[in-house]
Amino acid sequence: MELATLLPQAGNTILTLISFVIALSIIVGVHEYGHYIVGRWSGIKAETFSIGFGPVLYSRYDKRGTKWQIAAVPFGGYVKFLGDANAASGEDGEAMAAMPESELRHTMHGAPLWARAATVAAGPVFNFIFSIAVFIGLLLAVGMAVNPPKISELYPLPLEGYSLQEGDQIIAIEGATFPDAPERAYFDALPATAELDYRVMRDGVEIDVTGPQYSPARIAMVQPRSAGEEAGLLEGDVILQANGEKVERFKELIEIVGKADGTPISLSVWRDGEASPLAFTIEPRLSDLPTADNGFEKRWLIGVSSSTFFEPELETPSLGTAFSVAVERTFGIATRSLSGLYHIATGKIDRCNMSGAIGIARASKDQAERGLVEFISFLALLSTAVGFLNLLPIPMLDGGHLVFYGYEAIVRRKPNEKAMNVMMAVGLFIVLSVMVFGLSNDIFC
């Protein structure tokens, strides 16, 4: 293989690893800090706070005697509390037996039930808090689209001669008042024509003008490693025809791809700066898409997303609005994660919908390449997913420990130690199996 071919591949691999390590280290750091700080507040002493496993690259002790360290293998982290035998928080029986009664209170295993439960739950809770805080920060920093929408910039389109201008605020389309919230039915009801009639606010006066189709077949984003990317489609491309049929709205492209039922699609594409339309042939891929009711539907996709004909003007929302939207987004990620796991486990959707470490690494790189805002948004999504997964009632995970604490609260005694060891072994097997399952999907799907 030539050096010219190897260098880009090496660069991509390095960027993938760096993006993955940064993303994972931040999320793990947030999760473990939740355990650490709530444990400290609850009177449980932390001996070690580690980002990564294996040989220690850097460490320091704080005034409380906790060792903060960065280890060589950056795929995880842990907090080792007083009385723990290892990073998995197994009990060090010998050390516990030698401790005076007053010291036992400051161990994870000798602390009151409420302190242990709070410390364990804090990891996932901090992941959720982090996601909400990130979404709030992004909304306040970047802003939200003004509603009704105001045109900040008109995108290049093959249609010319319309009278809409930058700065216009859309009041109504084809006589129908623009909705207070996005409604699919409203946009689906618009005529499938290249040009529409708009009522806009311009310089404080409402006027009637003409403009492009609100949702033209313009590509807003090409998904990485999709059929569209492999074919060479780019953001900003406008689909003129699909399988010989004229396309005015993105909705029509979706319908044509669906009717093709997996057979190759021929596209005629307008690209700004090109003298004539470009021709592409794309083979759609069958995918499982989430629905509004947290279910899934199978659809043929080419890996492109839709766009309006303009860049909307943004405004800074109130803190209350930002908080509400951030909580809604975080809750939505968690519920979709639960729905996805259920549908995969029951065989209702393809197993390839679950990614492993390689898939997460690729996604980290993809978002980093798109920009800082996209990468930070990805961190929020990943943090919610990690928090949700850790709450699953599987021994070895935080959710499994909380189940044991619930049992202890009901029967007033800890679970049998031998039974605990068996369940922890089963939990470890489940966790490792899921990791292998995800990695196999990354490799073979």
Helices and strands as residue ranges (DSSP letters): H 3-41, E 46-61, E 67-81, H 93-98, H 101-104, H 113-142, E 144-145, E 151-154, E 169-173, E 176-177, H 184-188, E 195-202, E 205-212, E 221-222, H 227-231, E 238-242, E 245-246, H 250-260, E 265-270, E 278-282, E 285-290, E 296-301, E 304-305, E 310-312, E 314-315, H 319-345, G 351-353, H 357-370, H 372-390, H 398-411, H 417-444
